[in-house]
Amino acid sequence: MGYWGQNCMSAAIKMGYDVKGYLQISDDVIMNVWNLDNLPYNQPWFQSNMKVAHIDREIVPDVWINNYWWPWTQFSGKKSAVAAFNQLEAMLSSPEGDRISSFMENIYNITNCDRCFLYEASDIFYLPSELGANFTFFSDIFSYNKVFLEITIPTVLAGITSDKEVYRLRGNYLWFHDRDRYPYVYTEFDHFYHAWKLSRFGDAREIQFFCRHFLSKIDKHLILKGSRTDA
C-alpha cells in the first residue's frame, strides 16, 4: 500500500548507479519537467511544508485540514516513531554514535524539541548521491520499525542535512473534493502536482486540458531538449 515507500529510494541507492542523484515520485504525481533543468542537483528537494510531531502526543494535526492525522494513530505512526527514536537513542553509545548525534541535533535545530520528528506528504523528493549512504542508514532504521513514509522521508532529509539546504519545490497537493479543480489551480510555473488521478476527470473538458495542454507541453520540452542535444 506504499506505507514504506522510502524503501524504494533506499534500494535504488544500494544498487550503486553512477548518477548525480535519485528522484522518487508517486504514480499519481505529475511534473512540469521544463521547470526542473535549473534546480540544484547537489541539494535534496522536498515540498514546501514540514510539520512537527512530538512523539509522545496521541494526536497531531492533519497534512490537510482535519484536526488529526489518521496515520499517526495507526501501527505505522506514533508507536513506530517512538520505537525508531528509542533505537536511535540506544545507538548513541555505538560506533555510529557521532553520526546519530549529528542527525538528532539537526532535527532539534529545526523543531526546537528533543522528542520530535517531522511529517508531511512525501510523494516527490530528490536526493543527491553524496547523501545516499546517510539516507539509507537512517531510512533503514525507520523502516525496521515500520515508520510511515510521510514521517520517515521528511525526518531523514532534515536529519542528514540542515533545513536551509533542502530545496523547497513549488507544487500543489490536492485532497478529496479539491481534486476536481485540477484545470483551475494548475499553473505551468510550478514543479509538481499531486494527486493527479485520471479517474477523477469527470468530463471531456478536463481530459482535453490534460492531453492538449499538459502532455503537449511535455512533448514540446522533450523536442526542444533533443534539438539542443543534437546541436
Disulfide bonds with the S-S distance in Angstrom:
Cys113-Cys116 2.06
